[in-house]
Amino acid sequence: MIRVESQRTILGVTTVVLLVANLYLAVSISRVEKTVVLVPSIDQEMSVGTKTVSEDYLLYRGEQIMQLLFNIRHENFAYNVEQILKQVSSSNRPEFSKQLEEFTKDVKSKRYFYTFNKDAFDINAKKLEVAFSGYLEVFINDKKVKTEHKKYKLAFTNNYGLVRLGSFEEVIDARV
């Protein structure tokens, strides 16, 4: 009988200790500032295979390149050019370096900068091409000096799932 009573006492003390500990933790947690993190919802699937690329992924990469190209200013020139060249396949890097040099010479010397506001795009997932049309605005020292409707085409390469920029060109003909 004594043994059963001591077990009840131990069980009672343990229960009280656990209740006090849980109460202490609840009070401690309620005093901590709470941060709520909302996970973004995924509304589209982007896929890259060894031989295929989804249209959404091509559009995303194309927009990324266009943003880098047409957001080059005197202040961020070196950074943007470096980021663009990281997107280019190694075999095309020397050609792209020359193309970027020509494209950005006014940015460096005359402090021009450009913005491109797309109004349409066309994706050819089989050829890994994205074409954008929109308005190219040219600024000098924050003053808009020209607006033109332009079309640009970006072609990508897919080397076993590694998608790189293959070419960038202005489309002169209306057919993209």
C-alpha positions as CSV (number, residue, x, y, z in Angstrom):
1,M,0.0,0.0,0.0
2,I,2.8,2.4,0.8
3,R,4.3,1.7,-2.6
4,V,1.1,2.6,-4.4
5,E,0.8,5.8,-2.3
6,S,4.3,6.9,-3.2
7,Q,3.6,6.2,-6.8
8,R,0.5,8.4,-6.7
9,T,2.4,11.2,-5.0
10,I,5.2,11.0,-7.6
11,L,2.5,11.0,-10.4
12,G,0.7,14.0,-8.8
13,V,3.9,16.0,-8.4
14,T,5.0,15.2,-11.9
15,T,1.6,16.4,-13.2
16,V,1.8,19.6,-11.3
17,V,5.3,20.3,-12.5
18,L,4.3,19.6,-16.1
19,L,1.2,21.9,-15.8
20,V,3.4,24.7,-14.4
21,A,6.0,24.2,-17.1
22,N,3.3,24.3,-19.8
23,L,1.8,27.4,-18.3
24,Y,5.2,29.1,-18.2
25,L,5.9,28.2,-21.8
26,A,2.5,29.5,-22.9
27,V,3.1,32.9,-21.1
28,S,6.6,33.1,-22.6
29,I,5.4,32.5,-26.1
30,S,2.6,35.0,-25.8
31,R,5.1,37.7,-24.9
32,V,7.3,37.1,-27.9
33,E,6.7,39.3,-30.9
34,K,5.1,37.2,-33.7
35,T,6.1,37.2,-37.3
36,V,3.7,35.8,-39.8
37,V,5.3,34.7,-43.1
38,L,3.0,34.2,-46.0
39,V,4.3,31.8,-48.6
40,P,3.7,33.1,-52.1
41,S,1.3,31.0,-54.1
42,I,2.6,29.4,-57.3
43,D,0.2,30.2,-60.1
44,Q,2.3,28.9,-63.0
45,E,4.7,26.0,-63.6
46,M,8.0,26.6,-65.1
47,S,9.9,23.6,-66.3
48,V,13.3,23.1,-67.9
49,G,14.3,19.7,-69.3
50,T,17.4,18.5,-71.0
51,K,15.8,19.3,-74.4
52,T,12.6,21.3,-73.6
53,V,11.8,24.6,-71.8
54,S,8.3,25.8,-70.8
55,E,7.0,29.0,-72.4
56,D,6.6,30.6,-69.0
57,Y,10.2,30.0,-68.2
58,L,11.3,31.5,-71.6
59,L,9.1,34.5,-71.0
60,Y,10.6,34.9,-67.5
61,R,14.2,34.7,-68.7
62,G,13.4,37.0,-71.6
63,E,12.0,39.7,-69.3
64,Q,14.9,39.3,-67.0
65,I,17.4,40.0,-69.8
66,M,15.3,42.9,-71.2
67,Q,15.3,44.4,-67.7
68,L,19.0,44.1,-67.4
69,L,19.6,45.5,-70.9
70,F,17.3,48.5,-70.7
71,N,18.1,49.5,-67.2
72,I,21.7,50.2,-67.8
73,R,22.7,53.6,-66.4
74,H,26.1,55.1,-65.9
75,E,25.9,54.2,-62.2
76,N,25.1,50.5,-62.7
77,F,26.8,49.9,-66.0
78,A,29.5,47.5,-64.9
79,Y,27.1,45.5,-62.7
80,N,24.4,45.1,-65.4
81,V,26.9,44.2,-68.2
82,E,28.5,41.6,-65.8
83,Q,25.0,40.1,-65.1
84,I,24.1,39.9,-68.7
85,L,27.4,38.2,-69.6
86,K,26.7,35.6,-66.9
87,Q,23.5,34.7,-68.8
88,V,25.4,34.1,-72.1
89,S,26.8,30.8,-73.3
90,S,30.6,30.8,-73.1
91,S,31.0,30.3,-76.9
92,N,29.0,33.5,-77.5
93,R,30.6,35.7,-74.8
94,P,33.2,37.5,-77.0
95,E,30.5,38.4,-79.5
96,F,28.1,39.6,-76.8
97,S,30.8,41.7,-75.2
98,K,31.3,43.6,-78.4
99,Q,27.6,43.9,-78.9
100,L,27.1,45.3,-75.4
101,E,30.0,47.7,-75.9
102,E,28.3,49.1,-79.0
103,F,24.9,49.1,-77.4
104,T,26.1,50.9,-74.3
105,K,28.6,53.4,-75.7
106,D,26.2,56.3,-75.3
107,V,25.4,55.2,-71.8
108,K,29.1,55.6,-70.8
109,S,30.0,58.6,-72.8
110,K,26.8,60.8,-73.0
111,R,25.1,59.4,-69.9
112,Y,22.1,58.1,-71.8
113,F,19.8,55.6,-70.4
114,Y,16.9,53.6,-71.8
115,T,13.7,52.1,-70.6
116,F,11.7,49.6,-72.6
117,N,7.9,49.2,-71.9
118,K,6.7,46.0,-73.6
119,D,3.3,46.0,-75.2
120,A,3.4,42.5,-76.7
121,F,5.5,39.3,-76.8
122,D,5.7,36.2,-78.8
123,I,7.2,32.9,-77.6
124,N,8.5,30.1,-79.8
125,A,9.4,27.3,-77.3
126,K,10.6,24.9,-80.0
127,K,13.2,27.4,-81.3
128,L,13.8,28.8,-77.7
129,E,13.0,32.3,-78.9
130,V,11.1,35.2,-77.2
131,A,10.3,38.4,-79.1
132,F,9.2,41.6,-77.4
133,S,7.7,44.7,-78.9
134,G,7.2,47.9,-77.1
135,Y,8.3,51.5,-76.6
136,L,11.9,52.3,-76.2
137,E,12.4,55.6,-74.3
138,V,15.7,57.4,-74.5
139,F,16.7,59.7,-71.7
140,I,19.6,62.1,-71.1
141,N,20.1,63.2,-67.5
142,D,16.5,62.2,-66.6
143,K,15.0,64.1,-69.6
144,K,13.2,62.0,-72.2
145,V,14.5,62.8,-75.6
146,K,13.0,60.1,-77.8
147,T,10.3,57.4,-77.8
148,E,10.3,54.7,-80.5
149,H,8.3,51.5,-81.1
150,K,10.9,48.7,-81.3
151,K,11.0,44.9,-81.5
152,Y,13.7,42.7,-80.1
153,K,14.3,39.0,-80.3
154,L,16.2,36.9,-77.8
155,A,17.2,33.4,-78.6
156,F,18.3,30.9,-76.0
157,T,20.3,27.7,-76.0
158,N,19.5,24.6,-73.8
159,N,22.5,22.6,-73.0
160,Y,21.1,19.6,-71.0
161,G,18.9,21.9,-68.9
162,L,21.3,24.8,-68.7
163,V,19.4,27.6,-70.5
164,R,21.7,30.4,-71.7
165,L,21.2,33.5,-73.9
166,G,22.3,32.7,-77.4
167,S,21.5,36.0,-79.2
168,F,19.9,39.3,-78.9
169,E,18.8,41.4,-81.8
170,E,16.6,44.2,-82.9
171,V,13.9,43.0,-85.3
172,I,13.7,45.4,-88.3
173,D,11.0,43.5,-90.2
174,A,7.5,43.6,-88.7
175,R,7.4,39.7,-88.8
176,V,8.9,38.3,-85.7
